[in-house]
């Protein structure tokens, strides 16, 4: 089974790096958050995966290839 590195990026204004990390964690844990876009790093390049539960159809993917369900 392949192993992937996944990153999630968000821009946050905060007083300190620790405050920014806590704010990011709060976004990730908020069940109503739309923070659902991840970059999956693969051997063939990066794939952006949008897991927005309010979007119709399968997750949106973009990257070096087109994936279909």
Residue pairs with C-beta under 8 A, 6 or more apart in sequence:
2 42
2 43
4 40
4 41
4 42
5 40
5 41
6 38
6 39
6 40
6 41
7 38
7 39
7 41
8 28
8 35
8 37
8 38
8 39
9 39
10 24
10 27
10 35
12 20
12 23
12 24
14 20
14 23
27 33
27 35
28 35
34 52
34 54
36 50
36 51
36 52
36 53
37 48
37 49
37 50
37 51
37 52
38 48
38 49
38 51
39 46
39 47
39 48
39 49
40 46
40 47
40 48
40 49
40 63
42 63
44 64
44 65
45 63
45 64
45 65
46 63
46 64
47 61
47 62
47 63
47 64
47 65
47 67
48 61
48 62
48 63
49 59
49 60
49 61
50 59
50 60
50 61
51 59
52 59
52 60
58 69
61 67
